Amino acid sequence: MVTAVRRGASERSVARRYGVALSTVQLWVARAAGKRLDRVNWSDLPGGPSVPPGRTSGETEDLVLQVRRELRETSDLGEFGAAAILMELLARRIQNIPAVRTIGYIRASDQGRSAGGMLAIDSMILHSVGRNDSDKTRMSMTAGYCSVDERSRTEIPNRVLVRGERVYMGNDQY
């Protein structure tokens, strides 16, 4: 496409010839501007900025989490929520303090990281424990359900009936 445009064809005619949008031709022509074709990066590049605008910096997130841990250990009233963290950051005269809602989100996302997670997709369990930043112990359990044809003659030796009295045998017999 770029070669055709460089040889004098209009971008619109090149777009029609190759069956692509005009903006696609314009993108590749702009990317190749002023460069030899063998030196152009032809791979797709991610769209948008690498960091979303308005994203709280990693340093600020770390500070919020540090203050949360400190308040959890030292607060006389046992307050270490978003509002308490905000008040502590104000007392320390920290610049560019995030909003209470953002502090709550940072707190929640940290709890999500340290709590681990489990994703079950059609009989397959993907489980991640994560790190435990608290001074308390944690118990983790992974449970999965096997979805098979109950009329199948295939035996599954380690199948355990979790709920009910018997394996479901279909609802087609009235």
N, C-alpha and C positions, 0 to 999 in steps of 0.2 A: 504494500500500500504506500509506504513512504517513498519507495523508488518511483512509483507511478506519479506521485505528486511532485517529486523532485524533477521528473522529466517533463513537467508542464501540465499534467492533467489536473482538473479541478478536484478539490476534496469531495464535492458532492458526487461527481461522476465516479470517483474511486469508491465511494461508499456504496453507490448503486451496483457497481460492477462486482464488488466482493460481498454484497448483501449484509452490510453492517451499518450501524448508525453513523451519521455524520460526526457525532461527538467522539466515536471510537477512532475514526481516521484522524481527527484533530488531536486527540490524545497522543497517538503514536508519532504524528508529525512533530508535535511540540517536544516530545521526549527525545526525538532524534535530532532536534535543531542544533546545527553547528557541529555535529559529530559524524565521524565515519560510521557506516552502518554496522561494521564489525565491532565497534566499541560501544554500542548502545545497549543498555540493560533492557532486554525484551521481556523479562519476567514481570508478572503482575506485582504491583506494590500495594501494600495495605492502604485503604482510603482513610482519610481523617488523620488527626494528630495522634502521635504515639501515646500521649497521656491525655485523657479527656480534660477539656477546659474546666476549671473550677475544682479539680481533684485536690483533695487534702494531701499535703506532702507527707512522705513517709516519716520525716522527723516529727511532724505534728502528731501523727497517729501514734508513734512510739511514745511521745510525751504524754498523750492522753492515757495510754495504757499504763505507763509508769505511775502517773498520778492516781489512777484507779487502784493499782496494787497498793500504793502507799496509804490511800484512804481506807481501803479494806482492812489493812493491818492496824491503823492508828486512830481512826475516827472514833470519838467517844460515843457518838450516837449510832455508829454502824452504817453511816451513809457513804456510799461510794457510787451512786448513780450518776447520770448525765448532769443533773443540776448541781450536785455536789462537786463534780469534777470542774464544771464551769466556774463555780465560785472560787475554787482553789486556784485555777489558772488566772482569774482576775486578781486574786490576792497576791499572786506572784508577779503581777504586772507583765504577763506574757503578751507579746504583740501578735496580731492576726489570729485571735482565738476563734475557732470554729463555732458555729451555732450549736445550741443544745441538742437539736435534732441530729446534727452531724456527729456530735460526741456520742449520742446514743447509738448511732449506726456503727461507729468505730467500735464501741463496746460490744455491740451485738455481733459484728463480724469477727471480732477476736474470740468471743465465746464460741462461735461456730467453728473457728479453726481449731481451738483447743479441745472441743468436744468430739471431734471426729464426725464421720458421717457414714451412711450406708445407702446404696442405691441398688434397688432390686429391679431387674428387667427380665421378664419372662424366664423365670427359674434360675437366673444367673445373679449372683450376689457380688457386688463390688464394694469392698469395705475398706475404710481408712480410719485408723484410730486417731492419728494426729498426736501432738505432744500434749502432755498434761502440765500446764503452768501453775496449777494450784498446789497447795500443800496437802490436799486431801486425796485419798485413793479413789479410783474409778473402776466401775465394773462395765464391761462391754459384752454384748451378746449379739450374735448374728443369727438371724433366722431366715430361712428361705422356704418358699412353697414350690413344690414340684407339680406342674400342670401336665398331666398325661391322660390318655384315654383310659378311663377306669375299667373299660371292658376288654382292654388289651390283656393278653395272656402273659405279657412280660412281667416278671416279678422284680420288684425293687426291694431288696432285702433290708435296707436301712430306712425305709419309709415309715414315718410315725404319724398316726392319726392325731392331729393337734386338737381338733374340736369335733364334737358330734359322737355318734355311736357307731357309725359304719362309714365306709367309703361310699360316696355318692355314686349311684348306678344309673343316672339319667332320669328324665321326667317324661318319658314318652309312653309310659304304661299307665293308662287311666283305669 
